Amino acid sequence: MIEQQKEIISGFKHLELLANQVVEGFISGMHKSPFHGFSAEFAEHKVYNKGESTKHIDWKLFAKTDRLYTKRYEEETNLRCHLIIDNSSSMHFPQLESGQPFYESKIGFSVLAAAVLMNLLKKQRDAVGLSVFSDTYEYYAPEKGSDRHHRMILNKLEDLLENPKLAKPTETVTFLHQIAEKMHRRSMIILFTDMFQSGEEEKLFNALQHLKHNKHKVVLFHVVDEKRELNFDFDNAPRKFIDVESGETVNLFAENIKEVYEKNVEAYFKKVAMTCAQNKIKYVPVNVGANFEKILTTYLVEKQMFG
């Protein structure tokens, strides 16, 4: 699996190229969406808001689009965004077969989604930071906007694919609190995790709430393999199921527990969604390998609301 992923992503430039293709495809389709206008002179302009100075309005662009835009400058940073990736062993599920795209595992999907968001942030000259955790706080980079900083983070994202965490539990609660303490300036915080923190749901929700201190905006992308983890889609041959974090095993026929399993998973998802809503955290369940438009659209909507 690891060699296959190395072939698909032979370096961060390849990851960067793939992310750029996703973003460019999204931008080109924006005229069909509520974001019509964002694609016009995308990196160099921003929509004019009533009450702002008219000094930098681009009147030539107004003549072409009938919309008011102001020119943006290299040193402008509208937004600070901190990406958080859960790198525990459960995030390296499912094990990919030969020929499968790397983003059909939970970690692969999260890595590409993060690279896609970074590409968009770079186009808009916004600052980006990254935290990665598993059983340790593996990596922290503060929010910056330089090319060198972007390349450093892309290099780290590639490393997550090349060096999977095997039989490593996650200390989500501990490290979310630590990350929250590092966030001093108001930021948008985007978390990619599968929310596997058995028996510590309340502590996990408290940690998510902590991320919102200092008026941060928090977006939680709940990453799942819908086929196996939600629908429990296995044939009825006897199977051995292995806990990838603890190594514990159980032998069973999938059909015998499918109904109960699906009910419990549905109830858990509803609880997570409800708790996030109560704490004004944007909750977005995402399926591995799915269209990245959902990630980008969520980000743009939340950015507009962030103010």
FIMI-832679 format. One line per 4 residues: number of its first residue (from 1); their letters; for each residue x, y, z of N, C-alpha, C, O. Coordinates in steps of 0.02 Angstrom, whole numbers, plus 50000, padded with zeros to 5 digits. Atoms other than C-alpha are relative to their C-alpha. Layout:
BEGIN
NUM	a	X Y Z X Y Z X Y Z X Y Z ~ ...
//
This chain:
BEGIN
1	mieq	50042 49940 50000 50000 50000 50000 50044 50063 50000 50029 50111 49965 ~ 49958 49940 49994 50139 50122 50046 50035 50014 49934 50038 50072 49912 ~ 49967 49989 50064 50234 50094 49883 49952 50028 49949 49970 50071 49909 ~ 50051 49976 50048 50074 50120 49786 49987 50075 50011 49982 50113 49962
5	qkei	50012 49929 49987 50045 50287 49873 50059 50042 49978 50049 50099 49955 ~ 49941 49963 50022 50224 50340 49837 49999 50010 49925 50020 50062 49899 ~ 50004 49994 50072 50194 50305 49653 49950 50054 49980 49962 50093 49934 ~ 50052 49951 50016 50036 50411 49653 50023 50071 50018 50012 50118 49981
9	isgf	49974 49935 49979 50118 50553 49750 50076 49992 50005 50101 49971 50057 ~ 49928 50009 50001 50302 50554 49702 50036 50058 50034 50098 50058 50038 ~ 49971 49942 49967 50330 50718 49793 49945 50051 50012 49891 50046 49983 ~ 50053 49953 49983 50237 50866 49865 49978 50041 49939 49922 50066 49938
13	khle	50020 49963 50060 50239 50951 49693 49942 49965 49965 49899 49997 49936 ~ 50055 50039 50030 50127 50810 49632 49936 50011 50040 49882 50020 50011 ~ 50058 49987 49957 50010 50833 49780 49974 50071 49987 49914 50082 49983 ~ 50018 49931 50014 50012 51019 49746 49964 50006 49932 49915 50042 49926
17	llan	50030 49999 50067 49971 50989 49562 49929 49972 50002 49883 50001 49972 ~ 50067 50030 49995 49825 50875 49604 49952 50046 50036 49894 50054 50015 ~ 50043 49953 49964 49757 51000 49730 49981 50059 49956 49924 50082 49956 ~ 50013 49944 50046 49773 51139 49601 49948 49982 49948 49905 50023 49931
21	qvve	50049 50022 50050 49675 51037 49474 49929 50000 50030 49881 50019 49997 ~ 50065 50001 49966 49534 51013 49600 49973 50071 50008 49914 50084 49993 ~ 50021 49931 49988 49528 51199 49642 49982 50034 49934 49931 50069 49930 ~ 50014 49968 50064 49538 51257 49461 49934 49975 49970 49896 50014 49942
25	gfis	50063 50027 50023 49396 51140 49415 49940 50029 50037 49888 50043 50008 ~ 50053 49971 49958 49293 51208 49559 49987 50073 49980 49930 50094 49973 ~ 50007 49929 50017 49327 51389 49514 49966 50009 49933 49924 50053 49924 ~ 50029 49993 50067 49283 51362 49331 49925 49986 50000 49889 50009 49956
29	gmhk	50071 50015 49996 49114 51296 49385 49962 50048 50046 49902 50039 50057 ~ 50031 49955 49951 49080 51439 49506 49942 50041 49971 49897 50062 50007 ~ 50053 49959 50029 48971 51533 49382 49932 49967 50006 49880 49999 49997 ~ 50063 50036 49991 48840 51399 49413 49979 49999 50073 49928 49970 50091
33	spfh	50011 50006 49929 48849 51423 49600 49985 50068 50032 49988 50119 49998 ~ 50011 49936 49965 48808 51555 49733 50062 50044 50002 50058 50102 50023 ~ 49938 49962 49995 48990 51610 49720 50019 50031 49933 50077 50047 49922 ~ 49987 49968 50064 48973 51684 49545 50034 50067 50014 50009 50108 50052
37	gfsa	49963 49938 49989 49101 51824 49537 50066 49987 50035 50114 50025 50025 ~ 49937 50016 49967 49234 51743 49647 50054 49983 49949 50113 49997 49960 ~ 49950 50024 50047 49317 51672 49493 50031 50056 49959 50084 50047 49931 ~ 49973 49944 50039 49342 51843 49409 50061 50029 50036 50056 50053 50092
41	efae	49938 49974 49970 49523 51895 49441 50007 49974 50071 50014 50012 50119 ~ 50012 50032 49935 49516 51771 49584 50050 50020 50054 50030 50035 50111 ~ 49950 49987 49947 49679 51804 49674 50010 50074 50013 50031 50094 50067 ~ 49980 49929 49996 49695 51990 49640 49945 50046 50026 49959 50104 50040
45	hkvy	50056 49957 49980 49524 52054 49692 49958 49969 50055 49957 49909 50065 ~ 50051 50023 49953 49395 52043 49829 49937 50042 49990 49940 50099 49966 ~ 50064 49965 50008 49212 52091 49830 49999 50062 50044 50019 50060 50102 ~ 50006 49937 49963 49183 52272 49883 49941 49996 50048 49886 49977 50029
49	nkge	50053 49998 49950 49083 52289 50044 49981 50072 50015 50025 50115 50021 ~ 50025 49933 49988 48975 52440 50075 50032 50029 50063 50035 49996 50115 ~ 49969 49968 49943 49061 52563 50190 50076 50001 49996 50108 50041 50030 ~ 49928 50000 50008 49238 52520 50136 50022 50061 49958 49981 50092 49925
53	stkh	49973 49946 50041 49351 52650 50057 49993 49981 49926 50002 49924 49906 ~ 50007 50012 50072 49320 52669 49870 50066 50010 49963 50070 50005 49902 ~ 49935 49983 50029 49503 52710 49842 50027 49946 49952 50056 49962 49900 ~ 49970 50054 50039 49549 52538 49774 49951 49963 49955 49966 49908 49932
57	idwk	50049 50032 50045 49392 52496 49672 50030 49995 49930 50058 50043 49904 ~ 49977 50011 50069 49437 52422 49503 49942 50016 49953 49898 49975 49942 ~ 50057 49979 50041 49323 52520 49387 49999 49965 49932 49946 49957 49902 ~ 49999 50038 50064 49381 52426 49231 49965 49933 50009 49927 49912 49965
61	lfak	50034 50064 49987 49325 52263 49309 49926 50010 50012 49885 49968 49993 ~ 50070 49983 49991 49162 52346 49361 49965 50006 49932 49908 49984 49923 ~ 50029 49992 50066 49132 52392 49178 49988 49933 49966 49940 49926 49927 ~ 50006 50066 50031 49156 52210 49127 49949 49956 50036 49915 49916 50004
65	tdrl	50040 50048 49961 49061 52124 49268 49938 50031 50032 49894 49994 50055 ~ 50054 49965 49966 48941 52256 49336 49999 49985 50074 49947 49988 50107 ~ 49992 50014 49928 49006 52209 49509 50059 50040 50026 50108 50050 49990 ~ 49946 49960 49970 49116 52310 49627 50051 49954 50034 50034 49915 50078
69	ytkr	49945 50037 49969 49285 52234 49670 50054 50050 50019 50064 50101 49985 ~ 49943 49958 49982 49432 52312 49760 50063 49960 49987 50064 49899 49995 ~ 49936 50033 50013 49612 52273 49715 50030 49977 50066 50026 50012 50117 ~ 49966 50026 49941 49707 52165 49837 50075 50003 49989 50099 50002 49933
73	yeee	49928 49993 50005 49890 52179 49876 50035 49943 50035 50008 49910 50079 ~ 49962 50058 49979 50026 52053 49912 50001 49991 50075 49998 49935 50100 ~ 49992 50006 49927 50040 52094 50097 49933 49989 50036 49933 49977 50096 ~ 50065 50008 49967 49852 52079 50130 49989 49927 50022 50003 49881 49984
77	tnlr	50021 50066 49978 49796 51930 50234 49931 50008 50032 49924 50037 50086 ~ 50068 49993 49976 49609 51919 50256 49983 49951 50056 49944 49966 50100 ~ 50022 50055 49956 49601 51758 50353 50060 49961 50025 50110 49953 49990 ~ 49952 50048 49972 49703 51648 50467 49963 49934 50007 49911 49931 50039
81	chli	50033 50066 49999 49661 51463 50445 50048 49948 50027 50105 49943 50004 ~ 49958 50053 49972 49728 51320 50550 49968 49932 49986 49911 49919 50007 ~ 50024 50067 50017 49708 51143 50482 50024 49950 50052 50083 49953 50072 ~ 49982 50052 49951 49707 50996 50604 49983 49932 49970 49928 49921 49946
85	idns	50011 50068 50027 49728 50815 50548 50013 49948 50054 50066 49947 50085 ~ 49995 50059 49956 49697 50662 50656 50038 49947 49962 50015 49923 49910 ~ 49958 50049 50035 49836 50540 50608 50004 49934 50038 50053 49898 50033 ~ 50001 50064 49963 49787 50395 50721 49992 49942 49952 49975 49951 49893
89	ssmh	50002 50059 50044 49789 50217 50653 49933 49991 49966 49930 49968 49909 ~ 50067 50010 50030 49600 50216 50624 49991 50044 49938 49949 50028 49896 ~ 50005 49957 50059 49624 50358 50499 50034 49969 49939 50024 49993 49883 ~ 49967 50033 50056 49731 50242 50391 49959 49940 49974 49985 49894 49944
93	fpql	50048 50049 50024 49577 50136 50354 49961 50031 49942 49950 50091 49943 ~ 49984 50070 50010 49533 50057 50237 50068 49991 49968 50096 50037 49938 ~ 49938 50015 50034 49690 49972 50177 49986 49997 49926 49941 49961 49904 ~ 50015 49994 50071 49699 50013 49994 50026 49941 49960 50080 49914 49974
97	esgq	49979 50052 50046 49708 49884 49857 50037 50031 49942 50033 50092 49931 ~ 49961 49975 50057 49818 49899 49704 49954 50037 49951 49902 50012 49931 ~ 50039 49961 50048 49754 50035 49588 49951 50048 50031 49924 50091 49996 ~ 50046 49955 49967 49646 50122 49718 50032 50069 50010 50090 50072 50029
101	pfye	49972 49933 49987 49669 50312 49729 50016 50007 50075 49979 49982 50117 ~ 49979 49993 49930 49759 50362 49889 49948 50035 50042 49946 50025 50103 ~ 50049 49962 49962 49614 50476 49938 49937 49959 50015 49887 49987 50037 ~ 50055 50042 49978 49498 50327 49964 50013 49969 50068 49973 49929 50093
105	skig	49992 50014 49929 49575 50301 50135 49984 50065 50037 49985 50119 50007 ~ 50019 49940 49963 49526 50421 50273 50058 50050 50005 50047 50110 49999 ~ 49943 49953 49995 49701 50492 50294 50015 50030 49932 50031 50090 49928 ~ 49987 49975 50067 49725 50507 50106 49950 50053 49980 49969 50104 49950
109	fsvl	50052 49950 50015 49560 50599 50087 50014 50064 50038 50009 50119 50010 ~ 49988 49941 49958 49603 50716 50231 50061 50039 49975 50060 50100 49975 ~ 49940 49968 50026 49777 50751 50160 49985 50039 49936 50005 50097 49930 ~ 50015 49964 50062 49711 50795 49987 49952 50058 50013 49960 50111 49983
113	aaav	50046 49945 49983 49567 50897 50060 50037 50059 50031 50023 50117 50016 ~ 49960 49947 49970 49693 50994 50165 50041 50037 49947 50047 50098 49948 ~ 49960 49970 50054 49804 51023 50012 49956 50043 49955 49978 50096 49931 ~ 50048 49962 50041 49651 51082 49913 49983 50066 50034 49983 50119 50002
117	lmnl	50016 49939 49963 49604 51207 50049 50061 50047 50002 50054 50108 49996 ~ 49939 49959 50001 49785 51266 50058 50008 50036 49934 50028 50094 49932 ~ 49995 49970 50066 49782 51297 49871 49954 50060 49994 49973 50113 49967 ~ 50048 49945 50003 49627 51404 49887 50022 50058 50045 50016 50116 50026
121	lkkq	49976 49949 49954 49698 51497 50037 50058 50039 49969 50064 50100 49977 ~ 49943 49968 50032 49857 51531 49939 49977 50049 49945 50004 50103 49939 ~ 50027 49957 50053 49757 51602 49792 49971 50064 50029 49975 50117 49998 ~ 50031 49941 49969 49670 51720 49912 50048 50035 50049 50029 50081 50085
125	rdav	49947 49971 49958 49834 51761 50002 49982 50000 50074 49994 50048 50110 ~ 50016 50009 49929 49770 51698 50168 50054 49957 50033 50090 49921 49999 ~ 49948 50036 49962 49881 51624 50305 49973 49931 50021 49915 49924 50039 ~ 50020 50068 49982 49877 51437 50342 50050 49970 50048 50111 49980 50042
129	glsv	49958 50037 49954 49943 51331 50485 49977 49928 50003 49923 49912 49976 ~ 50017 50071 49998 49941 51144 50521 50020 49969 50067 50074 49982 50093 ~ 49985 50043 49943 49930 51029 50672 49983 49929 49982 49933 49916 49949 ~ 50012 50072 50011 49944 50839 50664 50009 49965 50067 50058 49977 50102
133	fsdt	49994 50037 49937 49911 50723 50811 49980 49928 49991 49942 49911 49946 ~ 50022 50070 49994 49895 50538 50851 50007 49983 50074 49968 50007 50115 ~ 49985 50012 49929 49965 50467 51013 50049 50052 50027 50064 50054 50086 ~ 49958 49943 49981 50080 50619 51013 49977 50060 49960 49940 50053 49911
137	yeyy	50012 49940 50039 50066 50799 50955 50058 50002 49949 50112 50028 49964 ~ 49946 50015 50047 50166 50758 50798 50029 50062 49966 50089 50065 49952 ~ 49977 49944 50043 50176 50925 50708 49959 50062 50013 49899 50059 50022 ~ 50035 49935 49995 50135 51108 50727 50036 50051 49957 50097 50059 49962
141	apek	49974 49944 50038 50159 51250 50605 49950 50057 50008 49891 50048 49994 ~ 50045 49943 49991 50086 51423 50643 49976 50026 49932 50001 50006 49880 ~ 50029 49975 50062 49984 51520 50515 50046 50051 49966 50063 50102 49995 ~ 49959 49954 50041 50090 51600 50379 49976 49994 49927 49939 49948 49910
145	gsdr	50024 49999 50069 50064 51641 50196 50054 49993 49947 50039 49997 49888 ~ 49945 50001 50049 50236 51622 50114 50001 49935 49960 49974 49884 49982 ~ 49993 50060 50042 50275 51500 49973 50040 49946 50037 50024 49887 50034 ~ 49958 50047 49963 50410 51420 50080 49960 49963 50053 49967 49903 50063
149	hhrm	50042 50029 49948 50285 51391 50220 49952 49949 49971 49943 49894 49998 ~ 50046 50046 50033 50159 51312 50101 50036 49935 49981 50009 49881 49991 ~ 49963 50060 50022 50291 51194 50032 50020 49956 50059 50019 49895 50054 ~ 49983 50038 49940 50345 51143 50206 49940 49960 50024 49948 49901 50042
153	ilnk	50060 50035 49978 50166 51098 50252 49981 49944 49951 49963 49889 49971 ~ 50014 50052 50050 50138 51005 50088 50046 49940 50008 50025 49883 50000 ~ 49952 50053 49989 50295 50905 50124 49979 49957 50059 49986 49896 50058 ~ 50024 50036 49942 50224 50858 50294 49939 49958 49983 49932 49901 50005
157	ledl	50060 50037 50020 50058 50807 50217 50018 49936 49962 49988 49883 49972 ~ 49977 50060 50037 50148 50689 50097 50028 49948 50048 50017 49888 50039 ~ 49969 50045 49951 50242 50616 50244 49947 49958 50037 49960 49901 50056 ~ 50053 50037 49966 50077 50566 50326 49978 49939 49960 49957 49889 49988
161	lenp	50019 50057 50043 50041 50453 50176 50055 49948 49998 50042 49888 49994 ~ 49943 50046 50008 50214 50378 50168 50017 49963 50064 50048 49910 50062 ~ 49982 50030 49936 50229 50338 50353 49937 49990 50043 49925 50029 50089 ~ 50063 50009 49963 50064 50266 50418 50012 49982 50073 50063 49952 50091
165	klak	49998 50017 49930 50030 50250 50603 49971 49931 50010 49912 49919 49995 ~ 50023 50068 49989 50018 50067 50648 49988 49987 50074 50032 49999 50115 ~ 50018 50017 49930 49928 50013 50807 50015 50058 50047 50042 50048 50102 ~ 49990 49941 49958 49934 50190 50875 49932 50027 50021 49892 50046 49977
169	ptet	50063 49969 49978 49789 50251 50982 50003 50075 49991 50056 50102 49975 ~ 50001 49927 50007 49736 50432 50976 49985 50033 50067 49945 50008 50107 ~ 50012 49959 49939 49741 50561 51115 49966 50065 49978 49990 50119 49994 ~ 50034 49943 50029 49617 50676 51028 49986 50055 50051 50001 50113 50039
173	vtfl	50020 49951 49950 49554 50761 51185 50059 50041 50025 50057 50102 50026 ~ 49940 49967 49974 49727 50801 51254 50027 50051 49950 50042 50108 49968 ~ 49966 49957 50049 49794 50873 51092 49955 50055 49973 49980 50108 49953 ~ 50044 49945 50020 49640 50972 51043 50003 50056 50051 50000 50115 50032
177	hqia	49992 49948 49949 49656 51062 51209 50066 50038 49991 50069 50099 49997 ~ 49934 49968 50010 49841 51095 51174 49998 50046 49939 50026 50101 49941 ~ 50006 49959 50060 49802 51159 50999 49960 50064 50015 49979 50118 49994 ~ 50041 49942 49982 49666 51272 51069 50040 50053 50037 50031 50113 50026
181	ekmh	49958 49954 49961 49793 51349 51188 50049 50039 49956 50071 50093 49974 ~ 49953 49968 50046 49906 51391 51040 49966 50053 49956 50000 50096 49928 ~ 50037 49956 50045 49769 51485 50946 49985 50067 50034 49932 50075 50066 ~ 50008 49935 49966 49791 51665 51009 49962 50051 49957 49922 50090 49984
185	rrsm	50033 49952 50044 49733 51764 50857 49941 49967 49966 49944 49908 49947 ~ 50063 50027 50026 49558 51741 50790 50011 49966 49932 50039 49995 49886 ~ 49986 50040 50059 49561 51604 50658 49940 49955 49983 49895 49945 50024 ~ 50045 50054 50018 49457 51479 50562 50039 49935 50012 50094 49926 49985
189	iilf	49967 50063 49984 49501 51306 50629 49961 49943 49966 49901 49935 49977 ~ 50032 50054 50038 49466 51156 50516 50030 49934 50021 50091 49924 50016 ~ 49978 50064 49972 49476 50981 50589 49977 49942 49957 49917 49936 49941 ~ 50015 50062 50036 49485 50817 50492 50011 49942 50049 50068 49930 50070
193	tdmf	49994 50056 49953 49449 50666 50605 49943 49951 49988 49891 49970 49961 ~ 50055 50048 50005 49347 50506 50610 49961 49995 50065 49914 49955 50071 ~ 50037 49995 49937 49290 50546 50788 49998 49934 50038 49951 49921 50075 ~ 49998 50063 49962 49342 50375 50854 50035 50013 50066 50097 50011 50071
197	qsge	49974 49987 49933 49364 50415 51038 49952 49966 50048 49916 49998 50086 ~ 50050 50040 49964 49267 50275 51120 49999 50014 50075 50051 50013 50108 ~ 50009 49992 49928 49197 50309 51293 50018 50069 50026 50009 50083 50085 ~ 49979 49934 49977 49260 50489 51298 49964 50056 49962 49991 50109 49950
201	eekl	50036 49952 50042 49125 50578 51198 49994 50068 50033 50004 50119 50000 ~ 50011 49936 49967 49090 50711 51328 50065 50041 50004 50065 50102 49993 ~ 49935 49966 49997 49275 50752 51349 50019 50026 49930 50048 50080 49924 ~ 49985 49979 50068 49292 50760 51160 49960 50062 49981 49987 50108 49951
205	fnal	50042 49942 50014 49147 50882 51146 50025 50062 50037 50022 50118 50011 ~ 49972 49944 49962 49225 50990 51283 50062 50028 49965 50074 50088 49965 ~ 49940 49978 50036 49388 50994 51184 49982 50038 49937 50015 50088 49921 ~ 50023 49964 50059 49295 51046 51027 49976 50070 50019 49988 50119 49983
209	qhlk	50025 49936 49976 49211 51184 51126 50058 50047 50017 50055 50107 50006 ~ 49941 49961 49983 49383 51241 51188 50030 50032 49938 50057 50088 49941 ~ 49973 49972 50062 49436 51266 51007 49965 50065 49980 49993 50105 49942 ~ 50038 49941 50018 49303 51400 50994 50017 50062 50042 49990 50116 50029
213	hnkh	49984 49942 49959 49379 51512 51127 50034 50054 49957 50060 50038 49903 ~ 49973 49943 50038 49439 51683 51068 49962 50012 49935 49989 50039 49887 ~ 50044 49988 50058 49294 51685 50944 50024 49968 49935 50011 49993 49881 ~ 49981 50037 50060 49373 51560 50825 49938 49969 49968 49888 49957 50002
217	kvvl	50051 50039 50034 49263 51478 50694 50027 49930 49990 50083 49921 49966 ~ 49978 50069 50004 49273 51288 50699 49957 49961 49950 49896 49962 49953 ~ 50033 50043 50049 49231 51172 50554 50026 49929 50012 50086 49917 50009 ~ 49982 50070 49989 49230 50984 50589 49979 49958 49940 49920 49949 49927
221	fhvv	50014 50048 50053 49245 50869 50438 50007 49930 50029 50062 49907 50044 ~ 50002 50068 49972 49193 50698 50503 50012 49951 49943 49966 49937 49903 ~ 49979 50041 50057 49286 50581 50385 49984 49926 50013 50005 49898 50064 ~ 50019 50071 49991 49214 50406 50361 50005 49963 49933 50001 49992 49879
225	dekr	50008 50044 50057 49219 50259 50243 49929 49976 50002 49912 49927 50037 ~ 50073 50012 49996 49032 50257 50212 49981 49927 49988 49939 49900 50023 ~ 50018 50069 50019 49027 50085 50132 50010 49952 50059 49966 49911 50073 ~ 49985 50048 49947 49110 49993 50276 49981 50023 50070 49957 49984 50110
229	elnf	50010 49976 49931 49092 50105 50428 49929 50021 50014 49907 50019 50072 ~ 50070 49981 49989 48914 50167 50403 49953 49943 49982 49909 49925 50020 ~ 50047 50051 50025 48830 50032 50299 50021 49930 50017 49984 49882 50004 ~ 49973 50066 49981 48937 49888 50365 49991 49950 49944 49963 49896 49952
233	dfdn	50012 50037 50062 48941 49821 50188 50053 49945 49991 50103 49955 49957 ~ 49956 50058 50007 49026 49651 50203 49957 49940 49980 49897 49938 49996 ~ 50038 50062 50015 48975 49481 50134 49993 49960 50064 50019 49979 50116 ~ 50016 50037 49939 48915 49349 50255 50049 49943 50014 50032 49895 50050
237	aprk	49949 50049 49982 49075 49247 50259 50026 50018 50070 50025 50076 50089 ~ 49972 49985 49934 49151 49229 50432 50062 50044 49992 50105 50031 49950 ~ 49945 49952 50006 49272 49373 50459 50032 50014 50068 49999 50010 50120 ~ 49965 49976 49940 49402 49429 50584 50006 50075 49995 50036 50101 49947
241	fidv	49995 49927 49998 49385 49613 50629 50054 50019 50051 50054 49994 50107 ~ 49943 49981 49959 49540 49696 50700 49996 50074 50017 49989 50116 49973 ~ 49996 49930 49979 49546 49855 50802 50070 50025 49982 50119 50003 50011 ~ 49935 49979 50026 49685 49949 50711 50040 50039 50052 50100 50048 50043
245	esge	49963 49962 49949 49730 50048 50867 50022 49956 50058 50077 49965 50085 ~ 49982 50042 49943 49728 49914 51002 50025 49931 49980 50058 49897 50019 ~ 49981 50066 50023 49755 49758 50897 49952 49945 50021 49961 49887 50003 ~ 50049 50050 49979 49606 49671 50978 49962 49973 49940 49951 50009 49891
249	tvnl	50035 50031 50056 49513 49549 50865 49934 49970 50023 49925 49952 50082 ~ 50063 50034 49986 49336 49479 50855 49979 49964 49936 49983 49992 49881 ~ 50023 50039 50058 49270 49342 50740 49924 50000 49999 49892 49987 50050 ~ 50074 49999 50005 49091 49359 50677 49977 49999 49928 50016 50009 49881
253	faen	50034 49993 50065 48970 49353 50533 49970 50070 49999 49931 50089 50042 ~ 50022 49931 50004 48936 49531 50477 49924 50007 50002 49898 50052 50035 ~ 50073 49995 50005 48752 49500 50439 49966 49995 50068 49913 50024 50079 ~ 50031 50011 49934 48719 49447 50619 49996 50064 50042 49953 50070 50085
257	ikev	50000 49939 49959 48759 49619 50689 49987 50062 49959 49986 50117 49987 ~ 50006 49942 50045 48730 49732 50538 49947 50050 50023 49960 50110 50026 ~ 50056 49955 49981 48562 49802 50597 50016 50039 50063 50005 50099 50066 ~ 49983 49967 49936 48619 49838 50775 50057 50049 49990 50055 50105 50017
261	yekn	49942 49956 50013 48784 49910 50714 49978 50065 49967 49997 50119 49989 ~ 50022 49941 50038 48699 50029 50591 49959 50048 50044 49966 50109 50039 ~ 50040 49958 49955 48577 50091 50724 50045 50038 50048 50034 50097 50061 ~ 49954 49968 49953 48718 50127 50847 50041 50055 49966 50051 50109 49995
265	veay	49961 49950 50036 48822 50218 50716 49957 50061 49983 49980 50118 49991 ~ 50045 49945 50017 48673 50322 50660 49986 50044 50062 49986 50105 50058 ~ 50013 49963 49938 48636 50370 50841 50061 50042 50020 50054 50099 50043 ~ 49939 49963 49983 48817 50421 50869 50009 50061 49955 50026 50115 49979
269	fkkv	49994 49944 50047 48821 50528 50712 49951 50056 50017 49968 50115 50014 ~ 50050 49950 49981 48661 50615 50766 50022 50038 50062 50012 50099 50067 ~ 49977 49968 49938 48735 50649 50938 50056 50050 49985 50056 50106 50011 ~ 49945 49955 50018 48893 50723 50862 49973 50062 49966 49993 50118 49982
273	amtc	50028 49944 50038 48792 50831 50742 49962 50048 50046 49968 50109 50040 ~ 50040 49960 49954 48676 50892 50881 50046 50040 50047 50034 50099 50059 ~ 49955 49966 49954 48818 50933 51000 50038 50056 49965 50048 50110 49993 ~ 49966 49948 50039 48911 51029 50864 49954 50059 49988 49974 50117 49993
277	aqnk	50049 49947 50011 48753 51127 50824 49990 50042 50062 49985 50103 50059 ~ 50009 49964 49936 48730 51171 51008 50058 50046 50015 50050 50098 50046 ~ 49940 49961 49986 48909 51235 51015 50021 50045 49941 50075 50073 49941 ~ 49988 49958 50059 48897 51327 50848 50065 49980 49964 50104 50022 49943
281	ikyv	49945 50029 50039 49027 51213 50768 49970 49973 49935 49921 49935 49937 ~ 50026 50025 50064 49000 51179 50583 50020 49927 49993 50079 49910 49992 ~ 49988 50072 50004 48982 50990 50567 49984 49975 49930 49928 49984 49905 ~ 50009 50024 50069 49007 50909 50396 50027 49928 49994 50087 49918 49992
285	pvnv	49976 50068 50013 49013 50719 50374 50021 49993 49927 49986 50016 49882 ~ 49974 50008 50068 49118 50673 50221 50022 49928 49988 50053 49897 50032 ~ 49983 50068 50019 49142 50507 50132 50065 50000 49961 50076 50042 49918 ~ 49935 50004 50035 49316 50455 50075 49990 49993 49925 49943 49959 49903
289	ganf	50003 50005 50073 49347 50475 49890 49944 50041 49968 49937 50040 49907 ~ 50057 49962 50027 49195 50589 49872 50023 50065 49968 50082 50082 49970 ~ 49986 49938 50034 49185 50751 49776 50026 50053 50049 49996 50063 50102 ~ 49971 49951 49955 49295 50886 49853 49963 50066 49998 49980 50112 50035
293	ekil	50039 49938 50004 49169 51020 49804 49967 50015 50067 49960 50073 50087 ~ 50032 49991 49935 49084 50991 49972 50047 50035 50050 50026 50077 50089 ~ 49950 49970 49957 49245 51038 50062 50008 50074 49984 50007 50117 50028 ~ 49988 49931 50021 49273 51196 49960 49939 50044 50011 49946 50101 50033
297	ttyl	50061 49961 49990 49092 51254 49965 49990 50016 50073 49973 50073 50091 ~ 50006 49988 49928 49086 51232 50154 50048 50054 50022 50029 50099 50060 ~ 49950 49950 49981 49246 51332 50172 49979 50070 49979 49983 50117 50019 ~ 50017 49934 50025 49185 51476 50063 49940 50029 50037 49938 50089 50053
301	vekq	50058 49976 49962 49017 51487 50152 50020 50022 50070 50000 50075 50094 ~ 49980 49984 49932 49099 51484 50323 50045 50062 50001 50043 50102 50048 ~ 49957 49941 50003 49228 51613 50269 49958 50064 49994 49973 50114 50027 ~ 50043 49942 50007 49091 51732 50215 49965 50018 50066 49955 50077 50081
305	mfg	50034 49989 49936 49004 51709 50383 50050 50022 50054 50031 50053 50104 ~ 49948 49987 49949 49170 51727 50477 50009 50075 50009 50020 50100 50064 ~ 49993 49927 49996 49182 51911 50434 50068 50021 50024 50081 50081 50029
//
